[in-house]
Amino acid sequence: MSTLLVLALSFWAQASKDDKAPLKTGDFKDEYKDPNTKALIMRYRMRAPEKLPEQKHLGLIVCFHGMNGNEDSVTGFTLEAAKRTGVVDQYVIMGGKSKGAGWATSDDKDVLAWIAWVKQTYPIDPRRVHIIGMSNGGWMVKRFGWEHQDFLASVTSYCGGGVDFSGTPKGEKAAPKFGPGNPADSKTEWYFVHGDADEQVGVEASRKACAQLKEKGYRYIYREIMGANHGGITQYPDVADDVLRFMNALRHKEIPVAKDEKAEITSMLGKVKVEKPEGMAPLITETSRIGGIPAGRVVNGAMENPDPDVRKAAIQTTETTIYTRETVMELIKLLKDKSEDVKNEAYKGLASASNWRFVEAQETLVRVAKSKNTPIAERTLAIEGLGKTARLQFHGNFEDKHVIWTLVMFLDDDDEKVRETAFAQVEKVVKDTFQYKPDLPPTERKIAFAKWKQWIQTKCGPFEQLAAGK
């Protein structure tokens, strides 16, 4: 345990003895002070649910402002997204004020003490701790997050400055890029947002961060916004909402569940494969709340239940909760289920996994969508899943090129329903559709399609090279 963390916990231990007042809830501002010296540690804004759970079930989102900002800057922005996505009462959301105009390494001790205090004072699930920052705060969360993956489920940086991820965090061993223990399956997850017209913090800072994390085998999501300047990236609520949904889906991959949750999981494992639908609802709800690797065993078991309604209920949780890579593989198997309802839900679960950049989900949706032997109804479900994956990438970061190229190629498919479905995924996220319509006569359609191909090639490179794996 680091010296800073020991110090942070000692601050909290003394504070818990001195502070007998009821916990504050709602949206308020306050100061956290050293319980021994009464020196200011952090001025902050917090929003806590009016009704606090008795158990440690709440998530925590810690917000970091930009240069010359304050505790309101990113906190209010995050709070609005939490409200829009309907998860606000599942979190304590708080933003601090740096000692200087911006965050510095000298703030780390106070940040650790402040976070340790709130985790112990409020009913926070230690597996659901996330940080988000913008500009100088975006630099702060990248640097701080890299060094403190031991307790952070995710790090989100809006237009954050450069941080070197090429090395290994202090005190840790380098994880394997692939196989058991790889960072994508065992470490903190990352979300970056940057405008390519940012003149204050160049977009290369986020591009380089992604490249370095990719090289190390981490899973990350990057939303680059074409034409957006430094502050302009906050004007995309679809991206902000995706960040909140991503946070809400994640659990820390190495922190163990609480003792009572461990007992619950053991009990549920013995039931989910045989339980009837009427008894499954509370089990499925609890499985989704626990989430992550521990609950993955439970939801995987429920997907093997002989009752299709149970399988369907289990699958539905994968749209909002990330479990394990094995869960994604179970969803792929269920694409061949005898129940049409189960198959339909499996496609939706794979769409979420694909959006969160599970490569197995992306490859499966591409394969099914292309298969002429697959029923049209299923091909269109796969195409809709690819559309969910690509939608925010059309803002400017065309990273999952095989997904995007597949969607575009379907604009010239022989089947009109396929063309309609593919066009529905892209027509609202591009400025120019080149006068394309799915029901155009073949000659006119091919003229418009040629323009689509030319345009997407400038974003994703030649399709022939991609198809050849280059």
VOGU-3710 file (C-alpha; in Angstrom, 3 decimals, decimal comma):
1> mstllvlals> 0,000/0,000/0,000  1,430/3,406/-0,998  2,426/5,990/1,635  -0,060/8,465/0,134  -2,911/5,983/0,429  -2,007/5,148/4,050  -2,038/8,871/4,820  -5,381/9,270/3,068  -6,940/6,453/5,078  -5,622/7,877/8,344
11> fwaqaskddk> -7,276/11,211/7,491  -10,577/9,419/7,046  -10,229/7,307/10,211  -9,875/10,408/12,368  -12,667/12,197/10,505  -15,066/9,306/11,053  -14,583/9,677/14,825  -15,141/13,416/14,816  -18,000/13,688/12,332  -21,344/12,592/13,801
21> aplktgdfkd> -23,529/14,821/11,608  -25,932/13,265/9,081  -24,467/12,874/5,627  -25,235/15,664/3,207  -27,225/14,732/0,125  -28,484/16,582/-2,949  -26,348/19,078/-4,867  -24,118/21,118/-2,539  -20,686/22,648/-1,986  -18,411/22,085/0,963
31> eykdpntkal> -14,809/21,811/2,107  -12,980/18,712/3,211  -10,376/19,503/5,865  -7,596/17,599/7,552  -9,286/16,161/10,651  -6,123/16,771/12,689  -4,904/20,205/11,597  -8,170/21,517/10,086  -6,161/22,612/7,047  -8,104/22,687/3,790
41> imryrmrape> -7,611/19,548/1,720  -10,246/20,064/-0,986  -12,964/22,525/-1,834  -15,583/20,589/-3,706  -19,043/20,323/-5,201  -20,943/17,100/-4,709  -24,219/15,611/-5,805  -25,352/12,617/-3,733  -28,712/10,820/-4,001  -31,309/12,045/-1,503
51> klpeqkhlgl> -31,894/8,449/-0,400  -28,651/6,640/0,291  -28,544/2,846/0,192  -27,658/0,994/3,369  -25,037/-1,075/1,567  -22,059/0,106/-0,481  -23,835/0,079/-3,819  -23,234/3,583/-5,219  -20,689/4,401/-7,878  -18,346/7,397/-7,589
61> ivcfhgmngn> -17,399/9,820/-10,372  -14,639/12,335/-9,540  -14,376/15,378/-11,832  -11,305/17,522/-12,581  -11,599/21,032/-14,041  -9,402/22,701/-16,633  -6,955/25,570/-16,130  -8,574/28,456/-14,205  -11,683/26,356/-13,684  -13,348/25,363/-10,450
71> edsvtgftle> -15,345/22,602/-8,785  -18,385/23,383/-10,967  -16,734/23,128/-14,372  -16,769/19,432/-15,225  -19,075/18,410/-12,391  -22,095/20,162/-13,870  -21,374/18,776/-17,328  -21,099/15,228/-15,965  -24,171/15,615/-13,790  -26,313/16,621/-16,762
81> aakrtgvvdq> -25,191/13,546/-18,707  -25,948/11,344/-15,706  -29,454/12,807/-15,582  -30,042/12,321/-19,312  -28,964/8,695/-19,146  -31,048/7,989/-16,045  -28,160/6,830/-13,836  -27,746/9,913/-11,654  -29,117/8,334/-8,468  -26,686/5,451/-8,764
91> yvimggkskg> -23,701/7,747/-8,164  -21,991/10,244/-5,954  -20,622/12,806/-8,410  -18,070/15,277/-7,096  -15,636/17,807/-8,468  -12,717/19,398/-6,655  -10,810/22,678/-6,901  -7,065/22,481/-7,345  -4,831/24,499/-5,042  -3,459/26,464/-7,973
101> agwatsddkd> -5,018/27,618/-11,224  -4,687/24,082/-12,555  -3,943/20,582/-11,326  -0,351/19,556/-10,555  1,424/16,490/-9,201  1,507/18,249/-5,831  -2,288/17,847/-5,652  -2,099/14,047/-5,656  -1,845/13,668/-1,877  -4,947/15,774/-1,300
111> vlawiawvkq> -6,890/14,052/-4,099  -6,130/10,628/-2,610  -7,172/11,759/0,872  -10,391/13,283/-0,471  -11,330/10,199/-2,481  -10,527/7,883/0,432  -12,738/9,988/2,697  -15,760/9,931/0,384  -15,401/6,203/-0,281  -15,557/5,469/3,414
121> typidprrvh> -18,109/8,137/4,357  -20,685/7,435/1,651  -21,913/3,951/0,604  -19,515/3,677/-2,344  -18,830/0,392/-4,092  -15,012/0,396/-4,449  -15,369/-1,430/-7,783  -17,269/1,531/-9,292  -14,841/4,465/-9,009  -14,259/6,607/-12,120
131> iigmsnggwm> -12,465/9,865/-12,903  -13,118/12,391/-15,663  -11,307/15,606/-16,527  -11,059/18,272/-19,209  -8,019/20,124/-20,575  -5,606/20,465/-17,633  -7,987/18,161/-15,786  -7,824/15,779/-18,749  -4,045/15,709/-18,382  -4,453/15,186/-14,647
141> vkrfgwehqd> -6,745/12,157/-14,948  -4,494/10,537/-17,563  -1,404/10,887/-15,398  -3,124/10,185/-12,069  -5,164/7,357/-13,578  -2,136/5,632/-15,049  -0,480/5,554/-11,622  -3,599/4,504/-9,693  -5,201/1,751/-11,729  -5,432/-0,245/-8,511
151> flasvtsycg> -8,680/1,522/-7,587  -9,974/3,196/-10,778  -12,412/1,348/-13,045  -12,188/3,957/-15,824  -10,455/7,181/-16,822  -12,082/9,700/-19,193  -10,032/12,551/-20,639  -11,557/15,412/-22,631  -8,806/17,228/-24,627  -6,168/16,293/-22,080
161> ggvdfsgtpk> -2,511/17,117/-22,555  0,203/14,609/-23,294  1,043/11,806/-20,859  3,550/9,059/-21,575  1,979/5,603/-21,359  4,964/3,816/-22,855  6,350/2,717/-19,492  4,899/0,649/-16,652  3,195/2,315/-13,664  5,388/2,449/-10,569
171> gekaapkfgp> 5,159/-0,722/-8,514  3,516/-2,801/-11,248  4,793/-5,470/-13,588  4,142/-5,215/-17,295  1,054/-7,262/-18,187  1,020/-9,545/-21,243  -0,482/-8,005/-24,369  -2,585/-11,070/-25,070  -3,964/-14,044/-23,183  -4,658/-14,358/-19,433
181> gnpadsktew> -3,958/-11,198/-17,475  -3,844/-8,932/-20,532  -4,746/-5,282/-19,812  -7,959/-5,360/-21,864  -9,342/-7,992/-19,488  -7,653/-7,005/-16,237  -6,849/-3,281/-16,120  -8,460/0,163/-16,088  -10,392/1,187/-19,200  -9,889/4,497/-21,016
191> yfvhgdadeq> -12,133/6,939/-22,863  -10,743/9,909/-24,805  -12,520/12,833/-26,484  -10,673/15,432/-28,562  -11,385/17,916/-31,344  -9,095/17,899/-34,361  -9,276/21,719/-34,507  -8,048/22,167/-30,910  -5,421/24,932/-30,924  -4,800/24,867/-27,160
201> vgveasrkac> -4,090/21,160/-26,683  -3,221/19,483/-29,965  -5,202/16,406/-30,935  -1,977/14,405/-31,178  -1,957/14,182/-27,376  -4,986/11,883/-27,450  -3,955/10,075/-30,628  -0,577/9,222/-29,107  -2,196/8,071/-25,861  -4,446/5,695/-27,792
211> aqlkekgyry> -1,549/4,354/-29,834  0,512/3,662/-26,720  -2,369/1,980/-24,893  -3,157/-0,102/-27,967  0,456/-1,230/-28,138  0,198/-2,389/-24,513  -3,054/-4,280/-25,095  -5,430/-1,953/-23,237  -8,997/-1,468/-24,366  -9,906/2,177/-24,961
221> iyreimganh> -12,560/4,231/-26,722  -11,651/7,361/-28,666  -14,094/9,947/-29,998  -12,388/12,497/-32,215  -14,613/15,357/-33,309  -13,971/16,818/-36,771  -13,842/20,606/-36,702  -14,258/20,917/-32,917  -12,021/23,287/-30,998  -10,899/23,085/-27,370
231> ggitqypdva> -14,270/23,816/-25,802  -16,361/22,635/-28,730  -16,154/18,974/-27,761  -18,527/19,599/-24,867  -21,303/20,378/-27,360  -21,884/16,716/-28,219  -24,330/15,242/-25,700  -24,368/11,933/-27,567  -20,687/11,510/-26,701  -21,119/12,675/-23,091
241> ddvlrfmnal> -24,009/10,240/-22,648  -21,944/7,406/-24,104  -19,237/8,166/-21,531  -21,759/7,820/-18,695  -23,180/4,587/-20,074  -19,650/3,229/-20,416  -18,821/4,126/-16,822  -22,076/2,632/-15,621  -21,328/-0,642/-17,414  -17,859/-1,082/-15,923
251> rhkeipvakd> -16,585/-2,555/-12,659  -13,006/-2,673/-11,472  -11,524/-5,930/-12,692  -9,207/-6,754/-9,798  -10,914/-5,462/-6,641  -12,838/-8,351/-5,055  -16,548/-8,134/-4,309  -17,713/-7,645/-0,728  -18,148/-10,748/1,471  -21,947/-10,613/1,294
261> ekaeitsmlg> -21,795/-10,283/-2,503  -19,426/-13,221/-2,731  -21,929/-15,304/-0,771  -24,730/-14,068/-3,058  -22,797/-15,072/-6,154  -22,121/-18,536/-4,770  -25,808/-18,960/-3,999  -26,909/-17,673/-7,405  -24,497/-19,958/-9,250  -26,384/-22,912/-7,871
271> kvkvekpegm> -29,724/-21,570/-9,032  -29,489/-19,735/-12,330  -29,173/-22,777/-14,592  -32,394/-24,319/-13,261  -34,439/-21,474/-11,735  -37,869/-20,698/-13,196  -38,594/-17,247/-14,695  -40,685/-16,076/-11,733  -37,735/-16,626/-9,397  -35,078/-15,208/-11,692
281> aplitetsri> -36,007/-11,505/-11,779  -34,310/-10,536/-8,479  -31,308/-12,730/-9,266  -30,813/-11,114/-12,665  -31,198/-7,620/-11,210  -28,579/-8,362/-8,558  -26,268/-9,934/-11,129  -26,390/-6,759/-13,226  -25,748/-4,563/-10,179  -22,675/-6,558/-9,138
291> ggipagrvvn> -21,437/-6,737/-12,724  -17,912/-7,353/-13,902  -15,956/-10,591/-13,765  -17,558/-12,057/-10,607  -21,119/-11,648/-11,918  -20,070/-12,866/-15,357  -20,113/-16,456/-14,121  -23,703/-15,992/-12,972  -25,020/-14,387/-16,150  -23,215/-16,989/-18,269
301> gamenpdpdv> -24,946/-19,697/-16,260  -28,330/-18,017/-16,705  -27,767/-18,036/-20,473  -27,688/-21,841/-20,275  -31,037/-22,054/-18,472  -33,517/-24,207/-20,459  -36,244/-21,562/-20,202  -35,972/-18,970/-23,042  -37,447/-16,248/-20,846  -34,596/-16,693/-18,372
311> rkaaiqttet> -31,991/-16,641/-21,137  -33,607/-13,525/-22,578  -33,603/-11,716/-19,204  -29,945/-12,573/-18,654  -28,958/-11,360/-22,109  -30,776/-8,053/-21,646  -28,374/-7,093/-18,856  -25,460/-7,233/-21,292  -26,785/-4,115/-23,012  -25,953/-2,065/-19,912
321> tiytretvme> -23,380/-4,119/-17,995  -19,929/-5,356/-18,981  -19,066/-8,785/-17,604  -16,291/-10,773/-19,278  -14,980/-11,770/-22,685  -16,514/-15,209/-22,016  -19,921/-13,533/-21,751  -19,446/-12,093/-25,238  -18,638/-15,586/-26,482  -21,850/-16,891/-24,874
331> likllkdkse> -23,812/-14,218/-26,727  -22,267/-15,381/-29,992  -23,380/-18,949/-29,282  -26,925/-17,768/-28,615  -27,221/-16,396/-32,151  -28,145/-20,000/-32,984  -30,709/-20,338/-30,199  -34,057/-21,931/-31,066  -35,929/-18,947/-29,621  -36,219/-15,936/-31,927
341> dvkneaykgl> -36,597/-13,655/-28,897  -33,367/-14,961/-27,411  -31,522/-14,481/-30,706  -32,833/-10,918/-31,061  -31,611/-10,020/-27,579  -28,237/-11,639/-28,267  -27,775/-9,319/-31,253  -28,513/-6,314/-29,035  -26,040/-7,496/-26,419  -23,375/-7,955/-29,083
351> asasnwrfve> -24,113/-4,458/-30,392  -23,252/-3,008/-26,976  -20,113/-5,133/-26,706  -19,126/-4,060/-30,213  -19,594/-0,395/-29,310  -17,369/-0,985/-26,266  -14,785/-2,426/-28,665  -14,849/-6,129/-27,931  -13,269/-7,356/-31,144  -15,090/-10,709/-31,014
361> aqetlvrvak> -18,444/-8,907/-31,081  -17,403/-6,687/-33,983  -16,090/-9,575/-36,068  -19,217/-11,648/-35,452  -21,590/-8,848/-36,453  -19,583/-8,223/-39,630  -19,587/-11,927/-40,492  -23,327/-12,380/-39,921  -24,221/-9,179/-41,750  -22,278/-10,337/-44,820
371> skntpiaert> -23,647/-13,873/-44,864  -26,066/-14,434/-47,731  -27,142/-17,676/-46,055  -28,377/-15,848/-42,949  -32,050/-14,764/-42,858  -32,553/-11,113/-43,768  -34,076/-10,391/-40,350  -30,864/-11,453/-38,651  -28,622/-9,718/-41,161  -30,439/-6,467/-40,471
381> laieglgkta> -30,048/-6,935/-36,704  -26,311/-7,383/-37,244  -26,191/-4,267/-39,433  -27,995/-2,271/-36,750  -25,373/-3,465/-34,274  -22,610/-2,268/-36,584  -24,428/1,042/-36,858  -24,382/1,435/-33,080  -20,657/0,709/-33,134  -19,876/3,219/-35,878
391> rlqfhgnfed> -22,282/6,030/-34,997  -19,971/8,078/-32,771  -16,919/7,228/-34,863  -18,474/9,195/-37,698  -17,757/12,319/-35,645  -14,163/11,953/-36,808  -12,271/8,917/-35,520  -12,843/6,156/-38,071  -10,924/3,614/-36,037  -12,894/0,394/-36,472
401> khviwtlvmf> -12,470/0,554/-40,222  -13,786/-2,937/-41,002  -17,081/-2,030/-39,304  -17,452/1,256/-41,163  -16,439/-0,134/-44,557  -18,902/-3,015/-44,114  -21,745/-0,575/-43,535  -20,828/1,436/-46,622  -20,494/-1,629/-48,837  -24,043/-2,657/-47,914
411> lddddekvre> -25,305/0,477/-49,648  -24,890/-1,497/-52,871  -26,191/-4,839/-51,608  -28,539/-6,845/-53,846  -31,221/-6,853/-51,162  -33,155/-3,594/-50,739  -33,890/-4,308/-47,068  -30,170/-4,613/-46,388  -29,539/-1,354/-48,237  -32,294/0,391/-46,274
421> tafaqvekvv> -30,943/-0,817/-42,952  -27,371/0,166/-43,758  -28,376/3,615/-44,976  -30,451/4,175/-41,838  -27,256/3,747/-39,803  -25,265/6,380/-41,686  -27,629/8,959/-43,141  -28,005/10,934/-39,899  -24,318/10,989/-38,988  -22,843/12,401/-42,197
431> kdtfqykpdl> -23,348/15,819/-43,765  -23,479/14,672/-47,379  -25,220/11,467/-48,425  -24,378/12,090/-52,111  -28,074/11,953/-53,079  -28,109/8,246/-52,323  -31,412/6,423/-51,756  -31,761/2,651/-51,189  -34,530/2,397/-53,799  -32,753/4,244/-56,612
441> ppterkiafa> -32,559/2,447/-59,966  -29,345/0,404/-60,219  -27,485/2,823/-62,496  -28,209/5,899/-60,355  -27,564/3,983/-57,166  -24,138/2,875/-58,341  -23,180/6,465/-59,198  -24,082/7,610/-55,680  -22,449/4,546/-54,153  -19,201/5,280/-55,992
451> kwkqwiqtkc> -19,127/8,691/-54,296  -19,688/7,034/-50,908  -16,774/4,687/-51,548  -14,523/7,528/-52,613  -15,414/9,514/-49,492  -14,999/6,675/-47,012  -11,681/5,739/-48,569  -10,332/9,130/-47,511  -11,309/8,263/-43,923  -10,542/4,551/-43,685
461> gpfeqlaagk> -8,136/3,802/-46,518  -8,745/1,414/-49,435  -11,208/-1,410/-48,793  -8,983/-3,863/-50,687  -6,100/-3,338/-48,243  -8,435/-3,706/-45,269  -9,913/-6,918/-46,671  -6,389/-8,249/-47,125  -5,561/-7,453/-43,492  -3,118/-4,674/-44,313
//
